[in-house]
Amino acid sequence: MNLLITGGAGFIGSNLIRHVIDKPEVVKLVNLDCLTYAGHLENLAGIHGTHPRYTFEQVDLRDKDAVHRVVREHDITHIMHLAAESHVDRSISGPGDFITTNINGTFNLLEAFRNRKSEIINHKFLHVSTDEVFGSLGESGFFTETTPYAPNSPYSASKASSDLLVRAYHHTYGLPTVITNCSNNYGPYQFPEKLIPVVIQSIQARKAIPVYGDGMNVRDWLYVGDHGEALWTVLTSGKLGETYNIGGHNEKANLHLVQLMCDLIDEFKPELGGNSRSLITFVTDRPGHDRRYAIDASKIDRELGWRPAHTFETGIRETVKWYLEHQDWVSVVLGR
């Protein structure tokens, strides 16, 4: 396959590239990324500019002509579409980029691939989405692949829209598409604006750790390496036109997650003085903050044989240790 990964300089994308670039099926891997604040080529150290299968294209998905050129010139046979504006808080304060990138950008990519469909025998378009499209759960139950969409933020609404576009292109044009909806990812190379890296940096700086509301909003946490393996499994074995939920089977309330990270850093860095839980500070809840997400990932396990390799305890321990050992990376991506 000549594989195009969009958003490959971001958090999930860069981890995915590391996971798949040496797969024997991959003849060429093209990373398309416009390098916004969350995309950094430092995430691909050891691959960017050195790996013989790797090519980088700095292209904005909203640039229709450039997107069509990349798909055509590189003879792309498979696409893993991860590029998106993804931070909920940013979508609340400035929704415009989320609409144009996540919806219009996906449209441009679908059109570019559709224009090549008749030239390719073996091809597939994997659209990577989020569990946030389903809205909020109560204290029980799980999101399944048939849960109705009920997005509550501009970000989740834009992702729901792009999901529906992908679905429509399969049913209308016969485009060989498959969709995944994942739970919250964590792990190395996550831009330090999301909860886990924010908490780690706050603890080290002995600054207040902001926790929204009462801290009891629940998320299902998925280690990014496990997510990469799941995406590869869906790309190579998933049934066309299907949707697969990808979850970590690790429900945690935000407050309990923060407390665990406080305890881990107190263990790893006793020189900071301990008692990091005292830094926890509750702040006003954000608008439209969904109370609970939980993924039922039984379909991908049953049909494709994937299940996460990491427990939350092993994954979060590796993650905290990685950030503590890579403060030079944090400084670079924050522009310090």
N, C-alpha and C positions, 0 to 999 in steps of 0.2 A: 504493500500500500504506500501511496504518497499521502502522508497524513498532515492535515492542517489543524493546528491547535490554536484557537483564538484565546487571547488573554493569557498567553503562556509565560509572561513576565510577572504575573500576579501570584498570589498565594497558592491557590489550588492548582493553577496552570503550571507553575514552575515545578511543583512537586510531581505533577502528572508527567511532565516532560522527562524528569529524572527517572520515573518509573517505567516509561514505555520506549525510550529512545533506542535501547539496545535489544528490543524485541526483534526476533528474526523476520517478522512480517513487515517491519518498517524499513522501506528502502530510503525514503526521504521524509524528514520531519520539518515542516515550516511553522515557525512561531509568528503569528500575526498579533501585534500589540501596538497600541499608540502611546504607551508609556505615560499614562496619567500619574497622578501622585501615588497611586497604589501599585504601579508596575515598575519594576526595577530589574535591570539586567544583572545586577549583583546577585539576584536570586538564582541565577543560572551559571554561577562561577564553575569553571571546569567543563562546561558544555558550550556556552556562547563563544563563538569565534574559534573553537578548537575541535568540536566533534564533527567528523566527516559527513554525518547524515543530517546535520542541523543547518537550517537557514533562517535568518531573521528578516522579517518585513515590518518596518514601522509604519503602520497603516491604521487609520481611524475607520471603524466599521461604517461610519456615517458617510464616508467617501465612496459612493457607489462605483465609480470607474476604477478606483484603486483596488477595491475588493474583487471586482470581476477580473482585473488583470492578474492578481495573485492566484486565484483559482485556475485561471486559464494557463498562465505561464509555467506554473509548477505542476501542471497535469494532476491536480488534486483528485484523489479517488475517495478519501475518507476525511470527514470533518468531525472534530470534537469541539463544540462551541461553548466556551466558558466565559468569553469576554462580556463583562457587564459592569455597570455601576451598581454597587451592592450594599452600600452602607445606609441603613434605615434612617439614621439621624440626618444624614446629608440629604436624603430624599425628601425629608420633611421641610428642611430649610430651603432647598433648591431642587424642585422636582424635574425641571426642564431637561437636564442631561440624562436623567433616567429614562424619560420617554424617548428621546431621540436615539440614544445608544441602544437601549435594551429592546425597543420595538423596531424602530427604523433600521438599526444596524442588523438585527436578525433578518429583517425583510431583505436587505441587500445581499446578505450571505445566502439566503435561500434562493434568491433569484439567480445569483452567480452559479450556484450548484445545479439549479434546474436547467440553466442554459447548456450545461455540460452533460446532462443526464444521458443523452443518446450516444455520447462518445465513450461512456464507461460501462464496462460489463459488471464488475464487482465494485459496488460503492455503497456508502452509508453516511448519513448525517445524524450525529448524536448531539442532542440539545440538552445541556446541563442546566437544571433549574433548582428550585428551592421548595422546602415544605411550607414556606411562608405564604405561598399562593392559596393554601387551604384555610387561612384565617386562624382562629383561636379555638383550642379545645377546652372543655371543662376539666374537672378533676379526674375523669376516667375516659377511656376510649383511645383510639389511635387513628392517625391519618392512613387511609389505604389509597390505592390507585384509583378508586372510584369515588373518593370523597369529593363533594362539590367544591368548586373554587369560591373563596370568599375573602379576597385580599383586603387588608386593612391599612396599608400604607402605600404611598406612591411607588416605592420600590417593589413591593409584592404585586401591586397592580400591573406594573410594567412587565414583570416576569410572567405573570399569568397571561398577559396579552401575547407575549412572545411564544409561550407554550401553545396557545391556541393557533397562532400562525403556523407553527411547525406541524401541528395536527392537521390543519386545513391543507397544507401543501402535500401531505401524504395522501389524504383522501381525494383531493381535487386533481392533483397532477401525478400521483403515483410516486412521489419522491420517497426514496427509501430512508425514512426517518425513524428515530426512536428517542424517547424523552426519559430523563431521570429527574427525580425530585429528592434532594438530599436534606438531611438535618444539619445542624450547626457543625461546621468543620473547625478543627483546632490542630495545631502542630507547628513545625518550623516554617519560617518565612512569611508569617501572617503580618500584614502591615499593622504597626502599633497604634491603631485607633479602635480595634475590636476589643472585646471584654478581656480575654485572657492576657494578651500582651500589655494592655493598659494596666491591668492589676499587677503584673510582674514589674513593670517599670515604676509604678507608684510605690510599691513596697520597697524597692531598692533605694528610691529617692526619699523614703520615709515621708511621703506625701499622702494626703487623704485618698482613700479608695472609694470612688463614687459608685453607689449601688442604687439603681432606680427603685422607687416606691418602697415596698416592704421586703424586696429581695426574693420573693417567693415565686417569681415568674420562672417557669420550668422549660428547659430545652433538652432535646436529645442530642448528645455530643458524639461526633464521628471523627476519628483520627484521620488526618488527611491522607496518610499512606494507604489506609484501608479503602478510602474513597477512590483513590487512583486505581487500585486493583479492581474495584467494583465497576468503574467506568470502562476499563479495558475489557472486562468480562461482558459488559453490555454491548460494547462496540463489536466484539468478535462473535458473540453468541446470542445477543438479544434478538427477539422476533420483531420484524418490521411493523411499525404502526403501534407498538406497545409502549406503555409507560412502566417504569420500575422505580419503586421507592427505595432509597438507600439510607439506612439509619445505623446508628452505633449500638442500639439497645442500652443506652446510658442516659437515663433521665436524671437531671440534676437541677435543683433550684439554684438560681444565680447566687444567692447568699451562701449556700453550702459549698458551691464551687469556689467562691472567693475565700471562704474560710480554709478550704483544703489547700489552696495555693499559698495562703499565709503560712500554714503549718509546714509546707514543703520548703519554702524559702527560709523559714526559721531553722529548718534542719540543714539545708545546704549552705547557708550563710549565717552561722551563729554570730559572726562578728558584727552583724547589723543590730544586735541587741535583743532579738526575740520579740515576743508579744505583738506580732504584726497585725493580729486581729483588731487591735485597738485603733488601727488606721481606718477601719471600715466606717464610711459616712453615708447615710441614706440621703438621697437627693430626690427632688420632685420627679415623679414618673413622667416618661415621655408620652406624647399624644398617641393614641391608638396602639398602645403597647399590648401585644397579644399575651394572654396569661400563660398558656401552655401549648407546646408543640410536642408531639410524640409520633414517631414513624413506625408503622407496621411494615417491616422489611421481609416478611415471610415469602412474598412472591419471588423475589430475586434469589432467595435461598432455595426455595422449592424447585423453581424452573431452571436456574442457571448455576446453582451450587455455590453461591457466594455468601459468606458471612464474615463479619469483622474479625480480624486476628487479635486486635487489642482490646483489653478491658479499659475502662476509663482510668482506673488506677495506674495501669502501666503506661498508658498513653499520656496522661497529664504529667506523670513523673518525667518521662522522656522530654516532653515539651518544655517544662519549666527549666530543666537542666540545659536544654539547647539554648534557650534565651539567655540564661546566665552566662553561658560560655561564648555567646556571640553578640556581645554588646557593641563590638565594632560594626557589625552589620546594622544594628539598630541605629547607631549614630549616622551611618551613611544614608539610610533610607529616610531618616528624619531631617537630613540636611544639616546636621550639626557640625 
